[in-house]
Amino acid sequence: MKKDPFRLTARQVQWLLIVGFLSVGYALYLRYLAVEFSSVALACDAGLPTMLCKTRLLITALFKNSVFGIVALVIAVLNVIRPSIVLLTGGLIAAGFGIVLYNVGLSGIAIGLLILGFARPAPATA
């Protein structure tokens, strides 16, 4: 019995495009208008209690500890073992955030593994 490789439908590709653009766009917003923007950085470091400052603090702690890259790599390895649209979506989100927010090495490897997941056979259905 021959298994077919993991393939996406047109609707799943559109879903991944939307999710990919939204996650990378939000990561770019956070990087350039929250983390690196000097007036926001000065206000947040002075103790401004806004949601943007709390988000900036969380994002900074996450990318300093390479959380985005590690999560993207773990999800990509799981996707290579057993490919699914859910794992592909989660890996795409984590890798998009990781590439924009300074975790390029691990996130790049994760993107390669996500692409490699298309060479695996699809899981058997009953």
C-alpha positions in Angstrom: 0.0 0.0 0.0 1.5 3.3 -1.2 1.0 6.4 0.9 0.7 9.8 -0.9 2.9 12.7 0.3 1.4 15.4 2.5 -0.4 17.9 0.3 -2.4 21.0 1.1 -5.7 21.9 -0.5 -6.3 25.4 -2.0 -8.2 26.5 1.1 -5.4 25.4 3.4 -2.9 27.3 1.4 -5.0 30.4 1.6 -5.3 29.9 5.4 -1.5 29.6 5.7 -1.0 32.7 3.6 -3.4 34.7 5.8 -1.9 33.4 9.1 1.7 33.9 7.8 1.2 37.5 6.7 -0.7 38.4 9.9 1.9 36.9 12.2 4.9 38.4 10.4 3.0 41.8 10.2 2.3 41.8 13.9 5.9 40.8 14.7 7.1 43.7 12.5 4.8 46.0 14.4 6.1 44.9 17.7 9.7 45.1 16.6 9.7 48.5 15.0 7.0 50.3 16.9 7.3 48.8 20.4 10.8 47.3 20.9 13.0 49.6 18.9 11.1 52.8 18.8 13.0 55.1 21.2 10.1 57.2 22.6 8.2 54.0 23.5 11.3 52.5 25.0 12.0 55.5 27.1 8.4 55.8 28.3 8.2 52.1 29.1 11.5 52.1 30.9 10.3 55.0 32.9 7.4 52.9 34.2 4.4 53.7 32.0 1.8 51.1 32.8 0.2 50.5 29.4 -0.6 47.3 27.6 2.0 48.1 24.9 4.7 48.4 27.6 3.7 45.0 29.1 3.7 43.4 25.7 7.1 44.9 25.0 8.4 43.5 28.2 7.0 40.0 27.5 8.3 40.0 23.9 11.7 41.1 25.0 11.9 38.4 27.6 10.8 35.8 25.1 13.3 36.7 22.3 16.2 37.1 24.7 15.7 33.4 25.8 15.2 32.2 22.2 11.7 31.0 22.9 10.3 31.7 19.5 13.1 29.7 17.8 12.9 26.8 20.2 9.1 26.5 19.9 9.3 26.8 16.1 11.9 24.0 16.0 10.0 21.7 18.3 6.8 22.1 16.2 8.7 21.6 13.0 10.2 18.4 14.2 6.7 17.2 15.2 5.5 18.2 11.8 8.2 16.1 10.1 7.3 13.1 12.2 3.5 13.4 11.6 2.5 16.2 9.2 -0.7 18.1 9.8 -2.2 21.5 9.0 -2.4 22.4 12.7 1.3 21.8 13.3 2.2 23.6 10.0 0.2 26.6 11.1 1.7 26.7 14.6 5.2 26.3 13.2 4.6 29.1 10.7 3.5 31.5 13.4 6.4 30.7 15.7 9.0 30.8 12.9 7.6 34.1 11.6 7.9 35.7 15.0 11.3 34.2 15.5 12.7 35.4 12.2 11.5 39.0 12.8 12.3 39.0 16.5 16.0 38.1 16.5 15.8 34.2 16.6 16.9 33.8 13.0 19.1 30.7 13.4 16.6 28.3 15.0 13.6 29.7 13.1 15.5 29.2 9.8 16.1 25.6 10.6 12.5 25.2 11.6 11.3 26.7 8.2 13.5 24.1 6.5 12.0 21.3 8.5 8.5 22.6 7.8 9.3 22.4 4.1 10.8 19.0 4.6 7.5 17.9 6.1 5.9 17.9 2.6 8.1 15.0 1.7 6.6 12.8 4.4 3.5 10.6 3.7 0.3 11.9 5.0 -1.1 10.2 8.2 -3.4 7.3 7.5 -7.1 7.9 7.8 -9.6 5.4 8.8 
